[in-house]
Amino acid sequence: MLSLCCAVTIIARLPNHAVTADVGARYAGRQRARLSVLVMLIALSAGCSDQRLQSSQYFAVDNPKKLSQWSVIQANDQDLSLAVDAQVYQLASPLFCDYAGKLRTLSLPAGGQVALDADTDRFRYPVGTIITKTFYYRRASGSQRSEFRLVKANQGSELGLNDFSLAEVTLLETRVLVKRAGGWTALPYVWDADQQDATLSPAGALIRASLQSEGESEGEGPSEEAQAFAYLVPNQNQCAGCHVLDQATKAILPIGPHPRHLATGVEAGDQLAAWAAFGALSDGVLQEAVGLGANVDWRDAKRPLYLRARSYLDINCGHCHSPTGPADTSGMFLTATSQDPIRWGVCKAPIAAGQGTGGAQFGIVPGNPDASILSYRLGSTDPGAMMPELGRSLVHAEGLALIRAWIAEMPGQCDEAQQTVAHSEGNNSSLLDENLAFTLAGDLD
């Protein structure tokens, strides 16, 4: 856990951030509270040691062998601690990685701020930025770390830093993204058996484990319902395969920490507001980022089904399935900003057929998830058919159920003859736009 000294330092280093009336008036009270808490903690912390008041260590060229050399995350016997400049953040709608929990951190260089790219609506980070994502599971009751008997994370409910007890939690890997002068570098670290540090593993790793749901019966060994699976730590090439968001530049970029994934649209848990509060965003960038809209939490059953489905597809699939992503040639764009239903796969025949279709003809058949390629691929674990191709070896049952429900209530029907004509012209994308091969009984949104 963070020491009292660390807590004082974190608060002390927060800027007295001036906020505009229309965006940040509600934070004025927090600034006054911040000063009160700071005074109190200073009084309580007199005489404490500075031994843990460390900052993240940026390496402009070298790739350290040990994760601890970055100084972002440190294991201290049974606890974890973070550098004073490492800010924990969460995504509004998390992506699925075999039911693992994730601890995400952002470290900016001293005085550095995040800018907004007006052409892509993504954040641009300064050189010296370090982003980490640590994957973990709780252990099944009575099991040792070496057994890898793991428990599913509760649908993305993440542990707070002070909740980590390495007697109960198994850390598997930490992925480091570091922004250098030449661009981003992705580095995978695998946690050692003693859970006190992680070692750089450019070739990745394969960890054989079993996974059970919360509350499943547990005996001497794994419960009968526990599911065996192979947890894959991606190698550096696979990291690049997912993180190249623009095929023209081939540059690696972060996937999650961008405006739509950080904004929640509500004050509680809004990461954009939190980033502005600790000085990562200027007032101007905050206002621009808020104006780009927010993805809803796909787990929130109170939100409209179509918004939840679009948000789920955006974070899990949109980084590849976009006009600039690795799957740009598919003509299927699953970003939340894509407004053309045929680009979501509605009555769209695949450009490249094969086992990935499961025998289905269209990406989405309104009202019929069983006849839709999208639900088939999300429900497959066949390497030649499954989507996403990387990042999972298990089917995300809850995510699949969400997409199936969205398709099931979707109005309209496909016109097979018209679709055949559109695709007989060499898969011309303009024809796909001009000859929508379906009719809608109502607005899909």
VOPAGU-2260 file (C-alpha; in pm, 1 decimal, decimal comma):
REM VOPAGU-2260
SITE   aa  ch    i         X         Y         Z
SITE  MET   A    0       0,0       0,0       0,0
SITE  LEU   A    1     105,4     358,6     -48,4
SITE  SER   A    2     274,3     508,5     256,3
SITE  LEU   A    3     144,5     824,5     418,1
SITE  CYS   A    4     444,4    1008,4     278,3
SITE  CYS   A    5     349,9     896,2     -71,9
SITE  ALA   A    6      -5,7    1014,7     -18,2
SITE  VAL   A    7     120,4    1356,3      91,3
SITE  THR   A    8     351,1    1379,1    -208,1
SITE  ILE   A    9      81,5    1280,6    -454,4
SITE  ILE   A   10    -153,5    1548,4    -325,9
SITE  ALA   A   11     119,5    1807,3    -300,2
SITE  ARG   A   12     222,0    1751,4    -660,9
SITE  LEU   A   13    -129,9    1801,3    -793,1
SITE  PRO   A   14    -147,0    2142,2    -963,0
SITE  ASN   A   15    -388,7    2407,8    -845,4
SITE  HIS   A   16    -577,1    2340,7   -1165,0
SITE  ALA   A   17    -789,5    2635,0   -1280,9
SITE  VAL   A   18   -1109,2    2503,6   -1438,1
SITE  THR   A   19   -1360,2    2675,4   -1660,6
SITE  ALA   A   20   -1710,6    2746,4   -1539,4
SITE  ASP   A   21   -1891,4    2532,6   -1794,2
SITE  VAL   A   22   -1669,8    2225,2   -1754,8
SITE  GLY   A   23   -1523,8    2229,8   -1408,2
SITE  ALA   A   24   -1730,5    2440,8   -1168,5
SITE  ARG   A   25   -1824,3    2129,0    -977,9
SITE  TYR   A   26   -1457,5    2068,0    -894,4
SITE  ALA   A   27   -1408,8    2395,5    -703,4
SITE  GLY   A   28   -1518,7    2235,7    -377,8
SITE  ARG   A   29   -1277,9    1950,1    -438,6
SITE  GLN   A   30    -987,8    2192,4    -464,4
SITE  ARG   A   31   -1072,7    2338,1    -121,9
SITE  ALA   A   32   -1108,1    1987,0      20,3
SITE  ARG   A   33    -774,1    1897,4    -134,8
SITE  LEU   A   34    -600,0    2174,5      56,8
SITE  SER   A   35    -761,0    2066,7     383,1
SITE  VAL   A   36    -655,4    1707,1     334,6
SITE  LEU   A   37    -303,9    1815,1     243,2
SITE  VAL   A   38    -267,5    2017,4     562,9
SITE  MET   A   39    -395,1    1725,6     769,1
SITE  LEU   A   40    -162,2    1472,5     607,9
SITE  ILE   A   41     139,2    1699,4     642,5
SITE  ALA   A   42      66,6    1724,3    1012,0
SITE  LEU   A   43      34,7    1348,3    1046,5
SITE  SER   A   44     340,9    1264,8     840,8
SITE  ALA   A   45     606,9    1462,1    1024,0
SITE  GLY   A   46     931,7    1270,3    1039,8
SITE  CYS   A   47     844,7     999,2     786,8
SITE  SER   A   48    1109,0     863,2     550,8
SITE  ASP   A   49    1141,8     953,8     183,5
SITE  GLN   A   50    1257,2     605,2      82,1
SITE  ARG   A   51     938,9     529,2    -115,6
SITE  LEU   A   52     893,1     873,9    -268,7
SITE  GLN   A   53    1008,6     759,4    -610,5
SITE  SER   A   54     904,6     865,2    -957,6
SITE  SER   A   55     869,9     651,0   -1267,7
SITE  GLN   A   56    1198,7     592,5   -1447,2
SITE  TYR   A   57    1197,0     664,8   -1820,9
SITE  PHE   A   58    1439,6     477,5   -2048,3
SITE  ALA   A   59    1489,4     656,8   -2378,7
SITE  VAL   A   60    1666,2     361,1   -2545,2
SITE  ASP   A   61    1722,1      63,9   -2317,0
SITE  ASN   A   62    1457,8    -197,9   -2245,5
SITE  PRO   A   63    1511,7    -292,9   -1880,0
SITE  LYS   A   64    1516,6    -663,5   -1800,8
SITE  LYS   A   65    1307,6    -617,1   -1487,7
SITE  LEU   A   66     977,6    -433,3   -1451,0
SITE  SER   A   67    1092,4    -283,4   -1120,8
SITE  GLN   A   68    1356,6     -82,5   -1305,7
SITE  TRP   A   69    1080,1     136,2   -1447,6
SITE  SER   A   70     986,0     212,9   -1083,3
SITE  VAL   A   71     617,7     238,9   -1182,5
SITE  ILE   A   72     500,7     -73,7    -997,3
SITE  GLN   A   73     677,4    -231,1    -703,1
SITE  ALA   A   74     588,9    -548,1    -514,9
SITE  ASN   A   75     657,8    -519,7    -143,1
SITE  ASP   A   76     613,5    -865,2       4,0
SITE  GLN   A   77     232,2    -905,4     -18,2
SITE  ASP   A   78     143,3    -555,1    -138,2
SITE  LEU   A   79     186,1    -338,4    -445,9
SITE  SER   A   80     293,8      23,5    -451,6
SITE  LEU   A   81     313,6     277,0    -732,9
SITE  ALA   A   82     546,4     560,9    -815,9
SITE  VAL   A   83     421,1     898,0    -696,1
SITE  ASP   A   84     361,2    1012,3   -1054,8
SITE  ALA   A   85     175,4     696,4   -1161,1
SITE  GLN   A   86    -198,4     758,9   -1188,1
SITE  VAL   A   87    -439,0     464,0   -1187,2
SITE  TYR   A   88    -715,6     489,5   -1447,2
SITE  GLN   A   89    -998,7     275,0   -1579,5
SITE  LEU   A   90   -1183,8     260,9   -1908,5
SITE  ALA   A   91   -1551,3     347,4   -1931,0
SITE  SER   A   92   -1611,3      16,5   -2107,1
SITE  PRO   A   93   -1330,1    -238,3   -2061,9
SITE  LEU   A   94   -1215,8    -484,5   -2324,9
SITE  PHE   A   95   -1223,7    -858,6   -2262,4
SITE  CYS   A   96    -905,4   -1056,8   -2194,0
SITE  ASP   A   97   -1002,8   -1402,8   -2070,0
SITE  TYR   A   98   -1176,5   -1263,6   -1759,4
SITE  ALA   A   99    -854,1   -1111,9   -1624,7
SITE  GLY   A  100    -861,7    -807,1   -1403,3
SITE  LYS   A  101    -642,1    -512,4   -1503,8
SITE  LEU   A  102    -453,1    -243,3   -1317,0
SITE  ARG   A  103    -379,9      47,1   -1554,9
SITE  THR   A  104    -141,0     332,4   -1483,8
SITE  LEU   A  105     -32,8     650,4   -1660,0
SITE  SER   A  106     297,6     828,3   -1588,0
SITE  LEU   A  107     371,6    1155,7   -1764,2
SITE  PRO   A  108     708,5    1332,1   -1775,8
SITE  ALA   A  109     744,5    1625,7   -1538,2
SITE  GLY   A  110     536,1    1913,2   -1672,6
SITE  GLY   A  111     403,6    1704,6   -1960,4
SITE  GLN   A  112      43,5    1717,6   -2075,6
SITE  VAL   A  113    -170,8    1517,2   -2314,3
SITE  ALA   A  114    -279,3    1687,0   -2637,4
SITE  LEU   A  115    -567,4    1604,8   -2871,6
SITE  ASP   A  116    -518,9    1509,1   -3235,5
SITE  ALA   A  117    -798,9    1686,5   -3420,9
SITE  ASP   A  118    -766,3    1456,9   -3722,4
SITE  THR   A  119    -815,7    1130,8   -3531,4
SITE  ASP   A  120    -987,7    1242,4   -3208,5
SITE  ARG   A  121    -720,4    1047,5   -3019,4
SITE  PHE   A  122    -487,1    1173,3   -2751,0
SITE  ARG   A  123    -123,6    1251,6   -2830,9
SITE  TYR   A  124     112,3    1180,6   -2545,6
SITE  PRO   A  125     445,5    1353,0   -2478,9
SITE  VAL   A  126     779,1    1175,0   -2511,8
SITE  GLY   A  127     857,0    1012,8   -2178,3
SITE  THR   A  128     502,2     885,7   -2116,8
SITE  ILE   A  129     480,7     537,5   -1960,8
SITE  ILE   A  130     154,5     342,2   -1968,2
SITE  THR   A  131     127,5       7,3   -1790,3
SITE  LYS   A  132    -141,8    -257,5   -1775,6
SITE  THR   A  133    -103,6    -539,9   -1522,3
SITE  PHE   A  134    -317,6    -851,9   -1568,6
SITE  TYR   A  135    -419,1   -1046,8   -1261,4
SITE  TYR   A  136    -663,9   -1302,9   -1122,5
SITE  ARG   A  137    -772,9   -1395,5    -774,9
SITE  ARG   A  138    -666,5   -1747,0    -683,2
SITE  ALA   A  139    -914,5   -2022,5    -612,4
SITE  SER   A  140    -948,4   -2081,0    -239,6
SITE  GLY   A  141    -670,6   -2293,0     -95,1
SITE  SER   A  142    -460,0   -2293,4    -412,2
SITE  GLN   A  143     -96,2   -2199,5    -457,4
SITE  ARG   A  144      27,9   -1960,1    -720,6
SITE  SER   A  145     204,7   -2245,0    -904,2
SITE  GLU   A  146    -128,5   -2425,0    -959,3
SITE  PHE   A  147    -280,2   -2136,0   -1157,6
SITE  ARG   A  148    -629,9   -2215,8   -1034,9
SITE  LEU   A  149    -788,7   -1881,6   -1105,6
SITE  VAL   A  150   -1121,3   -1705,7   -1052,0
SITE  LYS   A  151   -1293,9   -1491,3   -1312,5
SITE  ALA   A  152   -1286,1   -1117,6   -1253,1
SITE  ASN   A  153   -1634,6    -990,4   -1181,6
SITE  GLN   A  154   -1709,9    -849,2   -1525,9
SITE  GLY   A  155   -1438,6    -589,8   -1518,6
SITE  SER   A  156   -1472,3    -491,2   -1152,1
SITE  GLU   A  157   -1113,7    -387,5   -1087,9
SITE  LEU   A  158    -927,7    -407,3    -759,8
SITE  GLY   A  159    -807,5     -85,7    -604,8
SITE  LEU   A  160    -437,1     -59,7    -533,2
SITE  ASN   A  161    -492,6    -116,0    -161,9
SITE  ASP   A  162    -695,3    -430,9    -232,1
SITE  PHE   A  163    -403,4    -624,7    -374,6
SITE  SER   A  164    -284,3    -904,2    -149,3
SITE  LEU   A  165     -36,4   -1124,4    -328,9
SITE  ALA   A  166    -137,2   -1403,8     -93,8
SITE  GLU   A  167    -471,6   -1409,1    -276,1
SITE  VAL   A  168    -400,0   -1257,3    -618,7
SITE  THR   A  169    -181,7   -1394,0    -898,6
SITE  LEU   A  170     -10,3   -1138,8   -1120,1
SITE  LEU   A  171      50,0   -1281,8   -1467,7
SITE  GLU   A  172     192,7   -1004,1   -1681,2
SITE  THR   A  173     246,3    -630,7   -1709,9
SITE  ARG   A  174     249,5    -466,2   -2051,9
SITE  VAL   A  175     450,3    -146,5   -2078,2
SITE  LEU   A  176     393,2     112,7   -2350,5
SITE  VAL   A  177     661,0     379,9   -2350,1
SITE  LYS   A  178     658,7     688,8   -2573,3
SITE  ARG   A  179    1008,3     754,2   -2707,9
SITE  ALA   A  180    1137,2    1007,1   -2957,9
SITE  GLY   A  181    1078,4     759,8   -3241,2
SITE  GLY   A  182     732,2     655,0   -3126,8
SITE  TRP   A  183     574,6     401,9   -2892,1
SITE  THR   A  184     746,5      80,0   -2786,8
SITE  ALA   A  185     549,2    -215,9   -2647,8
SITE  LEU   A  186     720,9    -440,8   -2392,2
SITE  PRO   A  187     567,6    -751,8   -2227,2
SITE  TYR   A  188     683,2    -847,6   -1875,7
SITE  VAL   A  189     594,1   -1182,5   -1714,9
SITE  TRP   A  190     571,3   -1193,2   -1335,3
SITE  ASP   A  191     817,3   -1421,4   -1161,6
SITE  ALA   A  192     706,3   -1715,8    -947,7
SITE  ASP   A  193     773,7   -1529,7    -622,1
SITE  GLN   A  194     550,0   -1240,6    -736,9
SITE  GLN   A  195     812,3    -980,5    -639,4
SITE  ASP   A  196     910,3    -868,4    -990,0
SITE  ALA   A  197     843,3    -933,3   -1359,6
SITE  THR   A  198    1092,5   -1018,8   -1633,8
SITE  LEU   A  199    1096,3    -885,5   -1989,4
SITE  SER   A  200     975,4   -1158,4   -2226,8
SITE  PRO   A  201     995,7   -1039,6   -2591,1
SITE  ALA   A  202     882,6   -1384,0   -2708,7
SITE  GLY   A  203     574,2   -1374,7   -2485,9
SITE  ALA   A  204     463,1   -1672,3   -2278,6
SITE  LEU   A  205     194,7   -1938,6   -2253,6
SITE  ILE   A  206      51,8   -2010,9   -1909,6
SITE  ARG   A  207    -171,7   -2314,1   -1865,0
SITE  ALA   A  208    -438,9   -2252,2   -1606,2
SITE  SER   A  209    -794,1   -2331,9   -1499,1
SITE  LEU   A  210   -1066,1   -2075,3   -1451,0
SITE  GLN   A  211   -1379,4   -2086,8   -1242,7
SITE  SER   A  212   -1659,6   -1847,4   -1167,4
SITE  GLU   A  213   -1704,5   -1663,6    -841,5
SITE  GLY   A  214   -1870,3   -1887,8    -583,6
SITE  GLU   A  215   -1819,5   -2220,7    -762,2
SITE  SER   A  216   -1773,1   -2514,8    -527,4
SITE  GLU   A  217   -1414,3   -2585,9    -441,0
SITE  GLY   A  218   -1270,7   -2911,0    -311,0
SITE  GLU   A  219    -920,4   -3043,4    -278,9
SITE  GLY   A  220    -858,3   -2985,9    -647,6
SITE  PRO   A  221   -1013,2   -2766,2    -915,8
SITE  SER   A  222   -1393,6   -2772,6    -917,2
SITE  GLU   A  223   -1562,9   -2987,1   -1179,3
SITE  GLU   A  224   -1685,6   -2672,7   -1353,0
SITE  ALA   A  225   -1341,6   -2512,8   -1374,6
SITE  GLN   A  226   -1241,0   -2455,4   -1735,3
SITE  ALA   A  227    -889,6   -2530,6   -1854,6
SITE  PHE   A  228    -738,9   -2263,3   -2077,0
SITE  ALA   A  229    -407,4   -2132,2   -2203,6
SITE  TYR   A  230    -336,7   -1773,2   -2106,0
SITE  LEU   A  231    -129,1   -1608,0   -2377,8
SITE  VAL   A  232     117,5   -1330,2   -2302,5
SITE  PRO   A  233     163,9   -1168,8   -2645,4
SITE  ASN   A  234     507,6   -1131,7   -2796,7
SITE  GLN   A  235     628,3    -794,3   -2919,4
SITE  ASN   A  236     512,1    -857,3   -3276,6
SITE  GLN   A  237     164,6    -946,1   -3155,1
SITE  CYS   A  238     158,6    -629,8   -2944,8
SITE  ALA   A  239     232,8    -431,0   -3257,7
SITE  GLY   A  240     -33,6    -623,4   -3450,2
SITE  CYS   A  241    -306,2    -488,7   -3221,0
SITE  HIS   A  242    -160,1    -147,6   -3149,5
SITE  VAL   A  243    -104,4     -34,0   -3509,5
SITE  LEU   A  244    -418,0     176,2   -3545,9
SITE  ASP   A  245    -316,8     335,9   -3874,7
SITE  GLN   A  246    -196,3     112,5   -4156,6
SITE  ALA   A  247     -51,0     411,4   -4341,5
SITE  THR   A  248     200,6     496,0   -4070,4
SITE  LYS   A  249     239,2     148,6   -3909,6
SITE  ALA   A  250     298,9     333,7   -3584,7
SITE  ILE   A  251     209,9     173,8   -3252,0
SITE  LEU   A  252     -48,5     366,3   -3047,8
SITE  PRO   A  253    -235,2     307,7   -2722,2
SITE  ILE   A  254    -581,3     155,8   -2769,1
SITE  GLY   A  255    -775,1     241,8   -2456,7
SITE  PRO   A  256    -667,9     579,2   -2312,3
SITE  HIS   A  257    -843,3     809,4   -2558,1
SITE  PRO   A  258   -1139,6    1045,4   -2504,0
SITE  ARG   A  259   -1436,6     819,3   -2580,7
SITE  HIS   A  260   -1298,7     538,4   -2364,2
SITE  LEU   A  261   -1214,3     762,5   -2068,4
SITE  ALA   A  262   -1527,5     976,9   -2057,3
SITE  THR   A  263   -1831,5     827,7   -1888,9
SITE  GLY   A  264   -2078,6    1108,8   -1946,1
SITE  VAL   A  265   -2143,6    1120,6   -1569,9
SITE  GLU   A  266   -1935,3    1275,5   -1292,2
SITE  ALA   A  267   -1876,4     952,6   -1101,6
SITE  GLY   A  268   -1576,5     771,0   -1242,2
SITE  ASP   A  269   -1513,1    1018,3   -1521,9
SITE  GLN   A  270   -1144,5     974,5   -1604,7
SITE  LEU   A  271   -1124,1    1286,0   -1821,2
SITE  ALA   A  272   -1217,6    1497,6   -1522,7
SITE  ALA   A  273    -969,6    1309,9   -1306,3
SITE  TRP   A  274    -690,4    1360,4   -1559,0
SITE  ALA   A  275    -764,3    1731,5   -1574,7
SITE  ALA   A  276    -757,4    1745,9   -1194,5
SITE  PHE   A  277    -402,8    1609,7   -1175,6
SITE  GLY   A  278    -283,6    1827,9   -1461,6
SITE  ALA   A  279    -261,8    1579,1   -1746,8
SITE  LEU   A  280    -509,9    1780,2   -1956,7
SITE  SER   A  281    -539,1    2154,3   -2006,1
SITE  ASP   A  282    -880,9    2313,9   -1974,4
SITE  GLY   A  283    -899,5    2355,6   -2350,8
SITE  VAL   A  284    -816,5    1992,3   -2423,5
SITE  LEU   A  285   -1063,0    1880,5   -2155,1
SITE  GLN   A  286   -1344,5    2075,3   -2318,0
SITE  GLU   A  287   -1259,7    1940,0   -2663,0
SITE  ALA   A  288   -1236,0    1581,9   -2534,0
SITE  VAL   A  289   -1568,3    1604,9   -2350,2
SITE  GLY   A  290   -1728,0    1727,5   -2671,6
SITE  LEU   A  291   -1633,2    1407,0   -2853,7
SITE  GLY   A  292   -1888,8    1202,9   -2664,5
SITE  ALA   A  293   -1855,6     898,0   -2442,6
SITE  ASN   A  294   -1893,9     524,7   -2481,0
SITE  VAL   A  295   -2138,1     376,7   -2233,5
SITE  ASP   A  296   -2038,6      91,5   -2004,9
SITE  TRP   A  297   -2149,4    -220,6   -2191,1
SITE  ARG   A  298   -2215,8    -387,9   -1853,5
SITE  ASP   A  299   -2474,3    -127,5   -1751,7
SITE  ALA   A  300   -2813,1    -288,7   -1814,6
SITE  LYS   A  301   -2982,7      47,4   -1754,6
SITE  ARG   A  302   -2837,8     188,1   -2075,9
SITE  PRO   A  303   -2995,4     120,2   -2420,3
SITE  LEU   A  304   -2898,4    -216,6   -2564,3
SITE  TYR   A  305   -2775,4     -77,2   -2896,3
SITE  LEU   A  306   -2541,3     167,5   -2719,6
SITE  ARG   A  307   -2400,3    -107,8   -2502,2
SITE  ALA   A  308   -2343,7    -331,3   -2805,4
SITE  ARG   A  309   -2177,6     -56,2   -3007,8
SITE  SER   A  310   -1956,0      33,9   -2712,5
SITE  TYR   A  311   -1855,3    -330,1   -2664,6
SITE  LEU   A  312   -1764,3    -369,6   -3031,2
SITE  ASP   A  313   -1576,4     -39,6   -3032,0
SITE  ILE   A  314   -1334,6    -126,5   -2750,3
SITE  ASN   A  315   -1294,0    -494,4   -2842,3
SITE  CYS   A  316   -1292,8    -473,4   -3222,2
SITE  GLY   A  317   -1283,0    -110,5   -3337,7
SITE  HIS   A  318    -905,2     -67,3   -3317,4
SITE  CYS   A  319    -871,3    -321,7   -3601,2
SITE  HIS   A  320   -1206,6    -279,7   -3774,3
SITE  SER   A  321   -1178,8      85,2   -3873,1
SITE  PRO   A  322   -1103,5     271,8   -4196,3
SITE  THR   A  323    -734,7     287,2   -4095,7
SITE  GLY   A  324    -692,0     -28,1   -3887,1
SITE  PRO   A  325    -543,7    -368,0   -3979,0
SITE  ALA   A  326    -889,5    -494,0   -4083,6
SITE  ASP   A  327    -959,1    -196,9   -4311,5
SITE  THR   A  328    -987,5    -420,6   -4618,9
SITE  SER   A  329   -1281,9    -606,7   -4463,9
SITE  GLY   A  330   -1509,0    -306,6   -4518,1
SITE  MET   A  331   -1649,3    -375,4   -4169,7
SITE  PHE   A  332   -1598,8     -81,9   -3933,8
SITE  LEU   A  333   -1698,3    -139,8   -3572,3
SITE  THR   A  334   -1600,8     192,5   -3416,6
SITE  ALA   A  335   -1867,8     370,8   -3216,0
SITE  THR   A  336   -1862,4     662,5   -3459,8
SITE  SER   A  337   -1944,4     447,9   -3764,8
SITE  GLN   A  338   -2302,6     532,8   -3861,9
SITE  ASP   A  339   -2354,6     311,9   -4169,4
SITE  PRO   A  340   -2525,2     -14,9   -4065,2
SITE  ILE   A  341   -2372,3    -205,2   -4353,7
SITE  ARG   A  342   -2031,5    -117,3   -4208,0
SITE  TRP   A  343   -2134,2    -294,9   -3888,9
SITE  GLY   A  344   -2201,7    -601,8   -4102,3
SITE  VAL   A  345   -2578,6    -566,8   -4139,5
SITE  CYS   A  346   -2665,7    -774,2   -4446,8
SITE  LYS   A  347   -2304,5    -743,0   -4560,8
SITE  ALA   A  348   -2148,5   -1047,3   -4725,8
SITE  PRO   A  349   -1784,7   -1106,2   -4625,9
SITE  ILE   A  350   -1518,1    -989,8   -4868,2
SITE  ALA   A  351   -1302,1   -1292,6   -4786,2
SITE  ALA   A  352   -1510,4   -1605,2   -4729,9
SITE  GLY   A  353   -1387,8   -1918,9   -4557,8
SITE  GLN   A  354   -1418,3   -2104,3   -4229,9
SITE  GLY   A  355   -1458,9   -1772,2   -4050,1
SITE  THR   A  356   -1816,6   -1745,5   -4177,6
SITE  GLY   A  357   -1938,1   -2062,8   -4008,9
SITE  GLY   A  358   -2151,1   -2118,5   -4315,7
SITE  ALA   A  359   -2340,5   -1791,9   -4264,5
SITE  GLN   A  360   -2390,1   -1549,0   -4553,3
SITE  PHE   A  361   -2399,7   -1207,6   -4385,3
SITE  GLY   A  362   -2215,0   -1035,2   -4104,0
SITE  ILE   A  363   -2542,9    -954,8   -3928,3
SITE  VAL   A  364   -2886,4   -1086,1   -4019,8
SITE  PRO   A  365   -3139,4    -865,3   -3838,8
SITE  GLY   A  366   -3340,0   -1067,8   -3590,3
SITE  ASN   A  367   -3129,0   -1382,4   -3636,6
SITE  PRO   A  368   -2801,3   -1407,2   -3438,4
SITE  ASP   A  369   -2770,5   -1776,8   -3530,7
SITE  ALA   A  370   -2739,5   -1681,2   -3898,7
SITE  SER   A  371   -2492,1   -1395,4   -3834,3
SITE  ILE   A  372   -2117,7   -1423,8   -3890,9
SITE  LEU   A  373   -2046,1   -1170,1   -3617,6
SITE  SER   A  374   -2197,9   -1376,9   -3338,0
SITE  TYR   A  375   -2042,6   -1694,2   -3480,4
SITE  ARG   A  376   -1690,6   -1550,7   -3471,3
SITE  LEU   A  377   -1734,0   -1401,4   -3124,1
SITE  GLY   A  378   -1848,8   -1743,3   -3005,5
SITE  SER   A  379   -1564,7   -1940,6   -3164,6
SITE  THR   A  380   -1229,5   -2045,4   -3019,6
SITE  ASP   A  381   -1105,1   -2181,2   -3352,4
SITE  PRO   A  382    -790,1   -1980,8   -3440,2
SITE  GLY   A  383    -907,0   -1965,0   -3801,9
SITE  ALA   A  384   -1246,1   -1819,9   -3713,3
SITE  MET   A  385   -1239,5   -1646,6   -3376,6
SITE  MET   A  386   -1259,9   -1273,4   -3335,6
SITE  PRO   A  387   -1078,8   -1094,6   -3192,2
SITE  GLU   A  388    -787,4   -1299,5   -3320,8
SITE  LEU   A  389    -559,2   -1200,9   -3031,5
SITE  GLY   A  390    -615,9   -1122,8   -2666,1
SITE  ARG   A  391    -837,4   -1414,1   -2576,7
SITE  SER   A  392    -851,7   -1792,7   -2581,6
SITE  LEU   A  393   -1194,2   -1818,7   -2416,6
SITE  VAL   A  394   -1539,4   -1712,8   -2532,3
SITE  HIS   A  395   -1669,0   -1407,4   -2352,1
SITE  ALA   A  396   -2010,9   -1546,6   -2266,1
SITE  GLU   A  397   -2153,4   -1217,7   -2138,9
SITE  GLY   A  398   -2025,0   -1016,9   -2434,2
SITE  LEU   A  399   -2156,3   -1274,6   -2680,2
SITE  ALA   A  400   -2497,0   -1269,9   -2510,6
SITE  LEU   A  401   -2503,3    -890,2   -2542,6
SITE  ILE   A  402   -2430,7    -893,8   -2916,3
SITE  ARG   A  403   -2677,6   -1175,7   -2977,7
SITE  ALA   A  404   -2950,1    -982,1   -2794,6
SITE  TRP   A  405   -2872,3    -670,5   -3001,3
SITE  ILE   A  406   -2896,6    -865,7   -3326,6
SITE  ALA   A  407   -3211,0   -1046,0   -3211,9
SITE  GLU   A  408   -3400,8    -721,5   -3157,7
SITE  MET   A  409   -3265,7    -554,0   -3472,6
SITE  PRO   A  410   -3544,5    -474,3   -3722,2
SITE  GLY   A  411   -3531,7    -528,4   -4097,4
SITE  GLN   A  412   -3441,5    -809,8   -4334,1
SITE  CYS   A  413   -3170,2    -887,2   -4586,5
SITE  ASP   A  414   -3225,8    -881,0   -4961,9
SITE  GLU   A  415   -3003,8   -1167,9   -5076,0
SITE  ALA   A  416   -3042,9   -1099,9   -5448,3
SITE  GLN   A  417   -2938,8    -736,0   -5416,2
SITE  GLN   A  418   -2644,1    -827,9   -5194,5
SITE  THR   A  419   -2524,0   -1076,0   -5457,0
SITE  VAL   A  420   -2531,4    -802,6   -5721,9
SITE  ALA   A  421   -2339,1    -560,2   -5502,0
SITE  HIS   A  422   -2064,0    -813,4   -5436,8
SITE  SER   A  423   -2037,5    -931,6   -5795,8
SITE  GLU   A  424   -1867,6    -602,6   -5883,4
SITE  GLY   A  425   -1531,7    -682,6   -5729,2
SITE  ASN   A  426   -1628,4    -589,6   -5373,2
SITE  ASN   A  427   -1634,8    -221,9   -5459,9
SITE  SER   A  428   -1686,4     -43,0   -5128,1
SITE  SER   A  429   -1880,1     240,3   -5291,2
SITE  LEU   A  430   -2132,5      -9,6   -5423,0
SITE  LEU   A  431   -2181,0    -139,2   -5073,3
SITE  ASP   A  432   -2273,6     212,1   -4963,3
SITE  GLU   A  433   -2501,7     288,9   -5258,5
SITE  ASN   A  434   -2682,8     -43,1   -5272,2
SITE  LEU   A  435   -2787,6    -118,0   -4916,4
SITE  ALA   A  436   -2897,4    -477,7   -4941,5
SITE  PHE   A  437   -3154,5    -467,0   -4663,9
SITE  THR   A  438   -3465,1    -283,6   -4560,0
SITE  LEU   A  439   -3525,0    -145,2   -4213,4
SITE  ALA   A  440   -3844,7    -173,1   -4020,3
SITE  GLY   A  441   -3723,7     111,0   -3801,2
SITE  ASP   A  442   -3414,8     300,9   -3691,8
SITE  LEU   A  443   -3138,8      59,0   -3590,4
SITE  ASP   A  444   -3028,5     304,6   -3325,1
